[in-house]
Amino acid sequence: MKIPSLDDLFRYRYPIAIAAIIISIVTWAVELLGWVYVCPYCRTQRTVIGLIGLSLLFPRPDHWLSRWIVTVLALFGIVVGSTQHFAGWRKIMSGEFSWGEQWYVNPWMLSGFALFIITGLALYSWVWKRQD
């Protein structure tokens, strides 16, 4: 199986953007339906993921203004995600960490995923170039 190159990923801007928006909408829905607890860190991260995804739908995501907005949003999301993720590491190091009964909504794990997604979307925004 061939690992996709950056040039391959350039062709998938719309699916990547739509995936980010869907992640944001689904995670908001899960919270608003009361299936998970209210978390201001998570709200920030999921909103940033959705907004960056939305920016990738712009006609010119390589415009300096679009990249500037994405960078500001990404930095905000990364700081919030890192704060939440570090709190999990603090619990791990002190021996207080627990996956909990609902391990799939563990804030340490989810904030790690959010950091990965936000960083990837921001980097994608910065390297994206128009295909001629």
N, C-alpha and C positions, 0 to 999 in steps of 0.2 A: 504494500500500500504506500502510495506516494504521500509524503507530508506536504501540505499546501504551502506554497511560497507566498510571500507578500503580494506579488503580482496576482496570484490566484485569489487572494482575499479581496483585492481591489474590486473584483467583479461581483462580489457579494455584499456590497454596501447596504442595499435595501434589506435583504434578509437579516443582516446583522443588526441594523437599526430597528427593524420590526421585532426581532427577538428581544432586544433590550426593552422596548416599550411593553411588550407582552409580559416580560418578567416583572416590570414595575406595576402594571395593572393587576396581574394575578396576585402579587404579594400585598398590594393595597386591598384587594378584595378579601383575601384571607383574613386580614386584620379587621376590616370593617364588618365582616360577617361574625366576628367574635371568636374565630377558631384559634387565634393566638392572642397573647397579651399585647397591650399597647406599649410600644417601645419607641421613644423619640430618636434613638440612634438609627434603628431600622427604617423609620419613616424618612429620615434624611437620606440614607443610602439608597433606598428604593426610588425616591424622587429624583436623585441625581442620576441614577441609571436610566430612568425614563427620559429625563431632559436631554441627556447626552445622546440617547437613541434618537430622540426627536430632531436634534441638531444635525444628525447624520442624514436626515431626509431632506435637509435644505438643498437647494439647487447647487450651491457652491460651498460644501463643507470645508474646502481648502482656503476659503477667504480668511483674511487675518482676523476679522471681527468674530467669525464663527469659532475659530480656534482659540481666541482669547476667552470667549464665553465658556467654551468647553473646559479650558484650563482652570478657570476660576471655579466652576462647578466641581470639576474633578478634585481639585485641591481641597475644597470644602468637604466633599464626600470622603476623601482619603483620610483627612484629619479626624473626622467623626468616626469612621470605620476603624482607624488605628487606635483611637481612644477606647472604643468598645473591645477591640481585639486584645489590647494590652491588659484590660481588666480581666479578661479570661486567663491570660498568661500569669497574671498576678495570683489568681486563684490556683492555677496549676502549681506554681512554685511554692505556695504556702500550704499545699495539701488539701485545700478546700474545694477543689474542682469536682464537679459531678456532671455527667451527661444529662441526668434527669430522666424522668419517665418519657418525655417526648424528646428524645435525643435529636430528632430531625429538625427541631427548632432551637437548638442550642445556640445562644448568641455568639459564642466564640467561633463556632464553625461557620455560621451564616455571615458573620462580619468578615471572616477570611475569604469567603466566596465573593462578597461584595467588593472587597479590596481588589481582588483579582479581576472582576468584571469592570469596575470603574477604571482601573489602570489600563486594562486592555482597550477599552473604548476610547479613552483619552489618547493613547498612543496611536490607535488606528486613525483617529481624527487628524493627528499631526502628520502621519505619513501618507495619508490618502492623497492620491493625485488622479486627475482626470485621465481616463483611457482614451487614447486617440484612435 
